[in-house]
């Protein structure tokens, strides 16, 4: 199946620690929201990724098969979200639980908390109720179809802004 074994987003790799920490707090909260701030990229990050052709401060233009997606505000924040889901993925040692993450407004620096985007995440609970809710979604709003094939929200790896 296309997509399996594809290289990880290089921006997401540097977020593994922070994303894993947020995920652990979401698991512990058992359905309640937990939050953090995704600090703005430092000039050294912007320069490092610019050499790869990635504008971390640019808009989130993640490609999907259907064209539908959640806006994670910036390419920098999309990297954090990808790391969050990677840490949760059971193929990579995560719990494989149903999780949700949202990127919100930009916040100014306050004391020791850096300027950046507000982020919140939670563990989705629901079991069979959640499964039925997913099955009611139109196919172009689903990542995976009941037959195990890719749905409309599956990423189109040929349009990524990094190479393997």
ABEGO torsion letter per residue (X at the ends): XBGBGBBBBAAAAAAAAAAAAAAAAAAAAGGBBBBBBBBBBBAAAAAAAAAAGBBAABBBABBBAAGBBBBAGBAAAAAAAAAAAAAABAAAGBAGBBBBBBBBBBBBBBEABBBEBBBBBBBBBGEAAAAAAAAABBAAABABBAAGBBBAABBBAAABABBX
